[in-house]
Amino acid sequence: MTRLIFATPVTVARRWGLGVLGIALATGLQTGSLPAQQPAAAAAHAPQAAPANPAQQAAAQAAGQPGTSGTDVGVTTLKTNVNEVNLIFTVTDKHGHYIPNLQLHDFALLDDQKAPSKVTSFHQQINLPLRVGIVIDTSTSIHSRFKFEQQAAQEFLLQVLKAHSDRAFVMGFDVTPTVTADWTNDLDKLESGVDRLSPGGGTALYDAVYTACRDKLLDVSRGQEPVRKAIILLSDGDDNQSRVHLDEAIKECQRAETIIYSISTNWTPSRGEGDKVMAQLAGDTGGQVFFPPSVEEVSTSFHDIEEELRSQYALTYAPADFKNNGAFRTIYLYCNDRRYQVRAKKGYFAPRE
């Protein structure tokens, strides 16, 4: 039987300031105390352990679902109800290598500091349809390397997009964001959209990210099967023209359930404030930041993003005590094997009634 180990919210709250260590203790997986291969025994030794019913219910739900483990072939269809969360995540080792073939019992999860009421599906190496926004900085500061970025973006679209299921759009930004190719699976239109971008003007990065999420990604999957929504952002991270703040742009991405993969175009050896911005945009949305050492290596970053998009897991669950109040609900997802790291969004906004 497949089981998901649930952390105890009371225990997490007591160790709120201890980060990963606090979550490890909450799940009863204290470093050096119990092997990761015995998650059930570990949970039994946790102080004030969570009641058995939620975990047993989740295990029964997951075990009873066809296709809840194993490698998916073709397009995976995950039907979600209004009060279900579709969580996309990536697992890597300390060297950044992707870890395949993990099972549901390998993870511990808290939603809003509570164990989910049930898990309805778990999939490895998912192949959900992609909805991708290519968002490229076209301000004056990137003029010298712009052609390389255009070529890399076009190669990425050619390699990643599957015409029968995927869609993408192209947006450039300086002072204002401009969509040069709207949602389409037509690669010729997308390539032309990238070609139509031209550098010049100031930089309004936060406005561009906010607009892309609000206007293009927020409701793109409403009433349909779940999709993987992502923004591929090329910029040096500097902003001197935006009307919205960084935290507002991030919140809009979280509302749109969109992951940001940011590629820094700062080729200097030192990391500046712009690089911190690029890292925060990616980290807070469950994505990854890339720092290619030269403009010629931008295509390598696109290749790494492509590999990650094909090496992800999907977990669908019903949160406990869920309310349609528009509040932000935090997510804590960890792998019981401490050698591995999980990268997922930090939370989501519940819908309003």
N, C-alpha and C positions, 0 to 999 in steps of 0.2 A: 504493500500500500504506500502510495506517495504521500508524504507529509510535509507541511510547511511549518517551520519553527517560528512561533510568534513571541516577540519580546514583550515584557511586562511594562505597561506604561507607568505604573507607580515607581518601579525600580529605575526606569529611565529618568523620571522627574527628579529623583533623589540625586542622580549623578549628572545633572543637566550640563554642567560645565566640563565634562570629561571627554566629550566628542566620541570618537570611535571606541575608546575604552569603556565609556559609559554604556554604549549599546551592547558591547561584548559581554559586560557583566549582566546586563538586563536579560540577555538570552541565555545566561548561564554558561557562556563559553569563555571563561577566564583563561587568559593565556597561560599555558603550561599546566592547567588543572585537569582538563579533560580533552581527549582527542576529538577532532572535528567529525570523525566517523561515527560518533555516538551522540548525535544531537538530542535524541529523546532523553537520554540519561542526563545530559547537560541541563536541559530545561527543567528536569525534575529537581536539580539542586539549586536552582535560582531562588533567591529570597522572594517571598510573596508571589509565587508563580501565578501566571494567568489561569483562569478557570479552564478546565479541560474542554468544555463544550465548544467554544469557538474554534479551537484548533482541530478538534475531532470533526466538526462540521466542515471545515475547510478541506481537511484531508479527504473526507468522504466525497465532497463535491469534486475535488480535483481528480481523485482516483476514478470517479464514475464518468468522467468526460472522455470521449474518444479523441485521440490525438493530443493528449495533454503533455506528452513528452515525445522525444524522437525528432528526427530531422524532417522538416516539412518539404514536400515536393510540390512545385507549382505555387499558385497564389493562395496564401492562407486566408480564410475567411473567419473573422472573429466578430460575432454579433454581440453587441453590448447594449444593456439596458440603460436607462437614464441615470440610475444611481450606481453604475459600475465604472470602474477606472481601468483604462487600458494603459499599462505601464510598459514602455519600451526601455530596455537597458542593455548595457555592454559590460562584459566581465573581462578583465585583463590581469596578467601577472605584473610583477614589478618592472619588467622590461617592456611593457606595453603590448605583449603578445596576447591575442585573443584566445579565450578559453572556451572551447565548445563542449557540448555533451554533458553539461551540468543538469541536475534534476531539481525538482521543486523543493525537496527536503534540504537542498544545499543552501537555502537562503532564509534570512530572517527579515521580517517586514513589520513596520508600524505605519499606520495612516492616522495623522492627527493624534499621535501618542497612544493609539489603540490598535489592538489586533483586528484585522479585517473580519467581518462576519462570515465570509466564505470566499473561496477561490474558485472561479468558474473555468479558467483555462490557463495552460502554461505551454508555451511553444519555444522550441529551440530553432536558431537559424531561420528566423522568420522571413517571409517574402511578401509582406503587406505592400500594397500599392504606395508609391512615393508621391509626395507633393513637395516639390523643392523650389525655393526661391533663390536665384543667383543674384546677390546684391553686391554691387561693385562700386567702390569709391572712385569717382571720376573728377575729384578736385585737382587743382593745379599741382599739388605736391607730388602726385604720382605720375606725372606726364612721361617721365623718362622710361618707366617700366610698364606702361599701360599695354603695349602690344603683347608682351609676354603673358600678362594676366588674361587678356582676351583669348589668346590661343589655349591657355590651360583650361579656362572655363568651357570653351567649346569642346575640347577633348573629353572633359568630364561628362558633359551632357551626352556625347556620343557613346561613351562607355557605359553609363549608368542607366539611362532612361530606357524603359521597355514600353514600346508604343501602345501595347494593348492594355496597359494598366496604369502607367505613370504619367504625371503631368508636371510641368515646370513653368516658371515665368522668369523674366530678366528685368532687373531694376538697376539703374545707375543713380548715383546721387552726388551732388556738390552742395549748393545751398538748398536745393529742393530735390526730392526723389522723383525720378521719371521712369515709368514702365515702358520699355521698348519692345517687349514681347509678353503678351498676357498669357494666362493659363493655356497651355497647348501640349500636345504630344508630337507636334510637327517639328522635327529636328531642324529643318531648313528655316522655319520661322524663328526658332530659338537662336540659331547661329546668326541669322540676320539681326536679331535683337542685340546680340553681343557686339556685332560689327557696328551697329548704329550708335553705340556709346562713344562719347568724345569727352576728353578731359577739359576742365576749366572751372574756375570759381572757388568759393570757400568750401567748408566741410560741415555738413549737418548730419553726422552719423546717427545720433540718437533718434532724430526725426525719421530717418530712413528706416531704421529697424522698427520703430513704433508703427509707421505707416504700412510697412510690409505685413506685419502681423495683424493689424486692425483691418486693413482693406482686402488682403489677399489670403490670409491663413486662418483667421478666426473662425469662420463658419464653413470652411471648405469641405468638411466631412459630415456636416450635420445631416441626419437622416440617411446616412449611407453606412457602409461597412467601415471599420476603423482604417486609418491610413497612417503612415509615418510622415510627419510634417517637419521639414528642416529648412533652415536658411544657411546658405554658404556665403559667408561674408568676407570680402577682401578689402582691407583697409589698414592704415597705419594706426588707427584707433584715436587719432586726434580729432577734436570737435571744437569748432569756434563759431557755429551759427545756429545750433539747435534751439528750439523753443521748449522741448520737453527735456526732462532730466534723465540720467542714466537709469535710475531705479524705475522710472515710469516706463521706459522702453523694455526693461526686463520683465516687469509685471505684465505688459501687454503680450509678450512672448509666452509667459506662463498661462495667461488666459487662453491664448491660441494653441496651447499645448505643442509648442514648436521648439525644436532643438536648434541651437546655433552652433555651427562649425566655423570658427573664425580663423582666417589665415592672415597673419601679420605681414605687412609689406615694409616693415622697418628693417632695413638690412644692416644697420649699425650694430656693432658688438654689444652695446649697452641696451638694457631694457628700460624704456621710459614710461611715462604715465599712460600713453596710448596703448602700450602692450598690456598694462594692467587692466585697462578697459576691455580689450579684446579677450583677455583671460576670464574676466568676470562675466561677460556676456555668454561665453561658452559654459563656464562652470555652473552658473545659476540656472541654466536651462537643460543641463544634462549632456552637453556637447563637449567639444574638445578644441583647444587652441593649438595652432601650429605656427612655428617660427622658422620658416625656411631660411637658410643662410644666405641665399641669393635669389634673384628674380628667376633664374633658370631652374630653381628647385621648387617653384610654385606648383608645377605639374605633379611632383612627388606628393605634396600635401593633398592635392585633389585625389590622387590614387589611394592614399591612406584613408580618406573619407569614404571613398567607394568601398574599400575593404570593410570598414566598420559597418556601413549600411547593410552589408551582407552577412554580418557576424553578430547580430543582435538577438536578444530574447524578448518575448512578450508575455506579460502576466496580466490577466484580467481578474479583478476581484471586486467585491462589494464592501465598501467601508462600513465600519460600525458607527452607529449614532450619526448617520449622514443627514444633513439638513440642506435644503436648497436655499441658502441664505447669502450666497455670493462671497462667503468667507474663504480665506486662504487656508488650505489644509496641508500640513507638512508631510513629507514622505521620508522614511528612513529604511533603506534597503541595503542589507549587507550579506556577504557570502560567509558562511560558517567556516570555510577554510581560509584562515587568515593570510595565506599567501596570495590571495586573489583580491582584487579591488573591483567594486561595482560602480559604474558611472550611470546615474539616472537623474531625472529632474528632481529638484528639491521639494517640489510640492505643486499644487494646482489650485485654481479657484473653483469652488463649487458653483454650479449654475444658480441663478435666482429664479424663484417661482414667478 
